[in-house]
Amino acid sequence: MPSFKTHAIIGAIAGLGTYIAYKSVQRDEDDSEPFDWLTAACCAGIGVAIASLPDVLEPATSPNHRGFFHSIFVLFLIGLCLTGISAKCAIRLLLYVSGAAYLSHLLADFRTTKCLPWI
């Protein structure tokens, strides 16, 4: 079972990676778009917080703690929501980072022997 530290590291990487990918797409459209280190750090921090959320909602007291918020159904819902985002730039980035970080937690738990419940 991955620990808080593992989920935090993976969440930070997911948040930062999402920001880099987002900026890459923006720079393809407009070369004058600068890379903002403060925003990158904030995305990594948001990634840490959101990647920890499933275990806050369903505390990891045992390997059998995984319920709805750790389910494959939630994994599917997040993926579905991320494909339909059409919000303003800052909100869109926040939603992408949050979705990627939450998904990082579920994917890390998916690799364990207990896996994830369906619902």
N, C-alpha and C positions, 0 to 999 in steps of 0.2 A: 504494500500500500504506500503510494508516494506521500512524503511528508509535506508539511506547510512550506518548508524551505524549497523543496523540489518544485512545488506548484508555483511558488513566488518567482523562482528563477525562470521557469518556463513561461509564466505570465508576462514577466518583464521582456523576455525575448519576443513573445507574441506581440506585445504592445509596440515595441520598438520596430520590429519587422513590418508590422502593419503601417506604421508611420512612414517608413522608408518606401514601401510599395506605393502608398498613397501619394507621396511627394514625387515619386518617379513618374506616375501617371500625370500628375499636374505639370511636371516639367516637360513632358512630351507635348502638352498643349500650349505651354507658355514658358519659354526658356528663362525668363526673368524671375521665376519663382525661387526664392532663396530657401535653403535648408535651415530650419529654426531649431537650434539645439535645446532651447527651453521647452518647446513643444514636444520634441523627441523625448526628453526626460519625463515630461508629464505623461506622455503615452506609455512609457515604461512603468511609471508609478501606477497609472490606472490599470495597466495589465496585471501588476502584482495584486492590487485590491480585488479586481473582478475575478481573477483566477482563484482567489481564496474563497469566493462567495459560495460555491456549492457546499464546502465543508462548514461554512458558517450557518447555512440554512439547514444542513443535515450533518451535525457534528460527527467527526470520525472517531466514534467511541469503540467501534469494532469493525472488522472487515465486512460485516453485514449491514453497515450503516446506510448504504446507498439506496435511496428511494427515488421519488419522482424527479428531483432536481439533479440527479446523477443518471438519468435514464437516456436510452437511445432516442426516445420520443422527443426529449428536450433538445438533444443534439440535432435532430431533424428540424425542429421548429426554429432553432437559431439559424441554421443554414438557410432555411426558407425565408426567414425575415431578412437576412443579409443580402439576399439576391434582389429584394424589392425596395431597397433604400433609395429615396429620392429627396432627401432633406437638404438643408443648407450645408455648406462646406464644413463648418466647425462641428455641427451636430452629426453629420455623416461620418466624419473622422472618429468622433467619440463612439458612435454606434459600431463602427468597424473594429475599433480597438477593443471595445467591451465584448463584442461577439467573438473575436479571435481569442481573447484571454479566457473566456468561459469555455470555449471549445478546447483550448489547450488543457484545461483541467480534466474535462471529460475524456479526451484522447489519452492523457497520461493514465487515468484510472482504467480505461478500456484495456490497457495492456497488462493489467494484473490478473491473477488467477480467478478473482471473483467477477471480473469484467464489469459490465453495466446491466442493470435491469432493463427490460423493454419499455415499461411504463412505470 
